Amino acid sequence: QLQLVETGGGLVQPGGSLRLSCAASGFNVDNYVIAWFRQAPGKEREAVSCIGSTGTVRKYVDSVEGRFTISRDNAKKMVYLQMNYLKPEDTAVYYCAARARWSISGCNYNGMDYWGKGTLVTVSS
């Protein structure tokens, strides 16, 4: 059974850091693009970052560029999102999602087939 499980959310002060983890099981993650999305209260879900199947291509939306870093360890079937210099507007439920790759190394936010249940990140003083 294909499964994605996010962990690492919590309460952090503005300017602080958190690292989210996404554990994949039930499929060969080597052939999958992984992306992080988030949904803030009262807002639509939005893309945050994606990483290609080999880890060489990484993309970020403008609002997190330079503050967040996505990475993956295919041997461990893990994907991470290191979030630094957090702001109150980063408060949201964060989801990881996966789809089979369309190219060897590329990524985008389209066509995600599998989703985790999310982990809540709250940035507040």
Phi, psi and chi 1 to 4 in degrees:
 res  aa     phi    psi   chi1   chi2   chi3   chi4
   1 GLN       -  122.6  179.7 -179.1   -1.5      -
   2 LEU   -71.3  132.0 -168.3  146.2      -      -
   3 GLN  -147.1  141.9 -167.2  173.0   16.4      -
   4 LEU  -124.8  129.4  -62.7  169.5      -      -
   5 VAL  -129.3  121.2  178.6      -      -      -
   6 GLU   -94.9  142.0  -55.2   93.5  -23.8      -
   7 THR  -141.5  167.1   56.1      -      -      -
   8 GLY   107.3   -5.0      -      -      -      -
   9 GLY   -69.7  170.3      -      -      -      -
  10 GLY   163.8 -168.4      -      -      -      -
  11 LEU   -98.3  130.2  173.9   64.4      -      -
  12 VAL  -141.6  149.8   62.2      -      -      -
  13 GLN   -78.4  154.6  -67.9 -173.4  -17.3      -
  14 PRO   -54.5  138.1  -27.7   36.3      -      -
  15 GLY    89.6   -9.2      -      -      -      -
  16 GLY   -84.4 -174.7      -      -      -      -
  17 SER  -131.8  152.8  -61.7      -      -      -
  18 LEU  -145.1  152.2  -79.6  176.0      -      -
  19 ARG  -120.8  119.3 -172.2  175.6   82.8  153.1
  20 LEU   -91.1  145.1  -55.6 -176.1      -      -
  21 SER  -122.4  146.7  -61.5      -      -      -
  22 CYS  -128.0  113.5  173.9      -      -      -
  23 ALA   -98.0  125.4      -      -      -      -
  24 ALA  -104.6  143.1      -      -      -      -
  25 SER  -148.8  155.4   60.6      -      -      -
  26 GLY    85.9    4.4      -      -      -      -
  27 PHE  -155.6  164.0   65.4  104.4      -      -
  28 ASN   -83.7   95.3 -176.3    4.5      -      -
  29 VAL   -62.8  -20.9   69.7      -      -      -
  30 ASP   -55.3  -27.9  -65.0   27.3      -      -
  31 ASN  -102.2   16.7  -63.7  -35.6      -      -
  32 TYR  -122.7  140.2  -80.2   73.1      -      -
  33 VAL   -80.7  137.7  169.0      -      -      -
  34 ILE  -119.3  138.5  -53.0  -67.9      -      -
  35 ALA  -134.8  153.6      -      -      -      -
  36 TRP  -108.0  136.3  -73.5   95.2      -      -
  37 PHE  -125.5  166.0  -67.3   77.4      -      -
  38 ARG  -146.2  155.2   66.4 -174.8  179.4 -174.4
  39 GLN  -136.6  114.4 -172.7  166.4   19.5      -
  40 ALA   -84.4  157.7      -      -      -      -
  41 PRO   -55.1  127.6  -25.2   34.2      -      -
  42 GLY    76.4    6.6      -      -      -      -
  43 LYS  -123.2  164.7  -64.6 -173.2  176.8 -179.0
  44 GLU   -77.5  157.3  -67.1 -172.7   -5.1      -
  45 ARG   -66.4  141.5 -173.9  173.6   60.9 -160.4
  46 GLU  -133.8  152.8   62.9  173.9   -3.0      -
  47 ALA   -73.6  151.0      -      -      -      -
  48 VAL  -121.1  -52.6  174.8      -      -      -
  49 SER  -161.8  154.3  179.5      -      -      -
  50 CYS  -140.1  159.7   67.9      -      -      -
  51 ILE  -141.1  133.3 -174.1  166.3      -      -
  52 GLY   -69.3  170.1      -      -      -      -
  53 SER   -63.2  -29.9   60.3      -      -      -
  54 THR   -90.9  -10.4   63.4      -      -      -
  55 GLY    86.4   -2.5      -      -      -      -
  56 THR   -81.9  -26.4   55.8      -      -      -
  57 VAL  -106.1  125.6  174.4      -      -      -
  58 ARG  -135.3  138.6  -48.9  177.3 -168.6 -164.6
  59 LYS  -130.5  152.1  -64.0 -178.8 -179.5  178.0
  60 TYR  -138.9  147.5  -55.6   91.2      -      -
  61 VAL   -77.0  158.6  -64.3      -      -      -
  62 ASP   -57.6  -35.5  -71.1  -13.6      -      -
  63 SER   -68.4  -17.4   59.2      -      -      -
  64 VAL  -118.7   -5.8  -52.8      -      -      -
  65 GLU   -55.1  131.0 -179.9   77.8   55.2      -
  66 GLY    87.0  -12.9      -      -      -      -
  67 ARG  -112.5  -33.9  -60.7 -171.5  -62.6  122.5
  68 PHE  -107.5  147.8  -70.3   11.7      -      -
  69 THR  -134.0  125.3  -57.6      -      -      -
  70 ILE   -99.5  143.8 -168.5  170.0      -      -
  71 SER  -151.3  166.8   60.8      -      -      -
  72 ARG  -146.7  152.7   64.6 -169.3  -65.3  160.6
  73 ASP  -129.5   95.5 -175.9  -24.1      -      -
  74 ASN   -63.7  -33.0  -73.8  -12.9      -      -
  75 ALA   -62.8  -34.0      -      -      -      -
  76 LYS   -95.2   -3.9  -64.4 -178.0  178.8  179.2
  77 LYS    57.7   44.9  -66.0 -170.3  172.7 -176.0
  78 MET  -126.5  144.6  -64.1  -67.8  -64.8      -
  79 VAL  -128.3  141.5  176.7      -      -      -
  80 TYR  -124.3  153.4  -53.4   98.9      -      -
  81 LEU  -132.2  104.2 -173.9   68.1      -      -
  82 GLN   -84.3  122.1  177.8   66.7   42.2      -
  83 MET  -117.5  116.3  -54.5 -174.0  -62.7      -
  84 ASN  -115.3  162.8  -61.6  -32.6      -      -
  85 TYR    49.4   49.3  -54.4  106.7      -      -
  86 LEU   -65.4  146.5  -77.3  160.6      -      -
  87 LYS  -120.7  157.1  -55.8  174.8 -178.7 -179.6
  88 PRO   -55.0  -32.5  -29.5   36.9      -      -
  89 GLU   -73.2   -5.1   51.0  -97.1   43.8      -
  90 ASP   -83.4   -7.0  -65.7  -42.0      -      -
  91 THR   -60.0  124.3  -65.5      -      -      -
  92 ALA  -178.5  168.5      -      -      -      -
  93 VAL   -87.3  127.8  177.1      -      -      -
  94 TYR  -103.3  132.2  -76.2   71.8      -      -
  95 TYR  -120.6  142.1  -58.7   89.3      -      -
  96 CYS  -103.3  150.8   66.6      -      -      -
  97 ALA  -142.5  157.3      -      -      -      -
  98 ALA  -140.3  149.9      -      -      -      -
  99 ARG  -149.4  156.0   63.2  157.5  172.5   81.9
 100 ALA   -61.3  142.1      -      -      -      -
 101 ARG   -70.3  148.0   65.1 -174.6 -176.1 -174.2
 102 TRP   -99.9  -15.9  -61.2  -22.5      -      -
 103 SER  -145.2  170.6   62.8      -      -      -
 104 ILE   -60.8  -42.2  -66.9  -63.6      -      -
 105 SER  -129.8  -10.6   60.0      -      -      -
 106 GLY   -75.6  169.8      -      -      -      -
 107 CYS  -151.8  152.6   78.3      -      -      -
 108 ASN  -154.4 -175.1   58.8   43.3      -      -
 109 TYR  -101.7    8.8  -54.3  108.0      -      -
 110 ASN   -91.5  151.5  -59.3  -38.4      -      -
 111 GLY    70.0   25.7      -      -      -      -
 112 MET   -64.4  130.2  -65.4  -63.7  159.3      -
 113 ASP  -100.3  -28.6  -65.6  -45.3      -      -
 114 TYR  -128.5  139.7  -51.8  106.0      -      -
 115 TRP  -133.7  145.2  -66.3   82.1      -      -
 116 GLY   -84.1 -179.3      -      -      -      -
 117 LYS   -91.5  -10.3  -66.0 -177.3  178.0 -179.9
 118 GLY    97.7  157.7      -      -      -      -
 119 THR  -136.6  137.4 -174.9      -      -      -
 120 LEU   -87.3  129.3  176.3   62.5      -      -
 121 VAL  -115.0  124.5  172.0      -      -      -
 122 THR  -121.8  122.2  -57.5      -      -      -
 123 VAL  -111.4  109.9 -175.8      -      -      -
 124 SER  -159.1  148.5  174.9      -      -      -
 125 SER   -95.1      -   55.2      -      -      -
